[in-house]
Amino acid sequence: MKPATVLGTTAATAVTAFAGSLASREADSRWYRSLRKPSFQPPAAAFPIVWTALYADIAVTSAAAIDELTERRELGARRKYVTALAVNLVLNGSWSWVFFKAGRLVPATVVAALLAASSADLVRRTADAVPLAGAAMSPYAAWTGFATVLSGRIAQLNG
């Protein structure tokens, strides 16, 4: 991988992580603590560990895909990949703002579902470029799918 590409994808995921973490501070709020949560809710300590690993994974696997598409001179596919990555990261960072900051449970579930669909598409695009990188990114799609179910159940329990 080219250092400039890894730096770019790392910066993009770091900005997303930072933006999401600003809103996620509300996880200690009275409002969030008062919400009914399903039995399959992971412990709070799991979230920063999982998300840190996933952001690192996204940065590396995306860089591999972007570099491969560049090397193949598939510039249209590269442009579409970068756009898909950007959309994905915006959805990713947005969820925390809709859920924690705005307290909008149903819209947060919609954002989570859009993020899960976007993540699955990003995994597909990554696998098309670099199959091993696509496989390495697949936990991201699984986690965002799980997050959609979790968000939906929280919305249902508190609706």
Secondary structure, DSSP 8 states (H G I E B T S, - for coil): --HHHHHHHHHHHHHHHHHHHHHHGGGGSHHHHHS---TT---TTHHHHHHHHHHHHHHHHHHHHHHHHHHTT-HHHHHHHHHHHHHHHHHHHHHHIIIIIT--HHHHHHHHHHHHHHHHHHHHHHHHH-HHHHHHHHHHHHHHHHHHHHHHHHHHHT-
